[in-house]
Amino acid sequence: MNTQLDDTAPDGEPDATQLILTDIQSGLFPQGAWLKQIDLETRYGRGRNEIRRALDRLAQKRIVEHVPNRGYHVYKADGKQADDIAEIRIMLETGIIPKVVEMATADDIRNLRALANRFESLILHGTMLELYEANLNFHGALVQLSGNGELNSVIAELRQRTSSAPVSQWRTRARIEKSSQEHHQMVDLLEAGKADKLKALIETHIRQG
């Protein structure tokens, strides 16, 4: 899933999508909170159409949820469902690692390292939406090294069953930096051919999300 979102308005001001996401990420709008459109229009000084587009875009990312006749709410994940899906992801994403280690070329490793660097650079200079996309791009590229063309789609669909954005786990810069460090460690382990350690790190990375 790689839907790039524009995070600035035509006049250079932050897009309403980014403004809402920032307030969700900061905890101003907790899980389950009703995002009343007229209140958002007033808070951000934006028109009804822009707010509606922003909410729809965030709904596509499962950051908010649209409930017919009840409006938009901050997505509230089912804890048991999230745990079950994490277990499935661990089985899938660690199960392919021996093949990934076997098939990865020097160019593949350079590409992964560039994606890890991209994520790291966005910690200081990017938006949460850009970090979200960079995270998906890194993990998608790692999965694709297995040569299984369907697996990335399966994992993306699994993410869609729970909140796929790192809104809850990335509440602090320290937590984001830890994710970045783990991305670099994954590339190092892949380059060194250490499949078992790479599998263990991926499991830890998924569980702490």
C-alpha positions, 0 to 999 in steps of 0.5 A: 500500500503506497498512497502518497499524500500531499501534506501541504495546502496550496498556500504552503500551510499544512494540509488539514490531513496533517493537522488532524493527524498531528492532533490524533498523534499528540493525544488531543483526539483519543481513540474512539473520539468523535471528529465533528466536522464543524468543530474541525472546520473552526479549529483549523480554519478550513472549509467543509470540503477540505475537512471531509477530504482529509477525513476520507484520506485518514479513513483510507489509512485506518487512522479514523473510521467512518461509521454511517449515520454516526460520522468520523471517529478516531480508529479504536483497535480491537486489542485481541484482533491486533494481537492475533494479526501481529502473530500472523505477521510474525509468522509470515514476515519471519518465515520468508527470511531464509529466502530473503537472505539467500536471494538479496543482492548487493543492489537490494541491500543498498536500496533497503539502506537508502529506504532506512536512511529516508525514514531516519531523515524524516524524523527531523524534517518530515511529517507523520504522514511521510514517516508512515509512507517511508515505514511501509516502503521499507518493510514492503521492499524487505518482503518483496525480496522473498520473490513472492509477489502475493505476500506483500499484498497479503501483509498490506491487507492484514495491516488494514484490519487494524490501525495501520498507521503508527499513531499510538506507537510513535508518541515520542521522538525516542520511539520513532528513533528506536524504529529507525535504529531497528531498520538499520539493524535489519539491513546490517543483519541481512547483509551479514547473512544472519537469518536467525538474528534478523528473524528475532529482530523482526518479531520484536519490531512487530510486537512492540508496535 
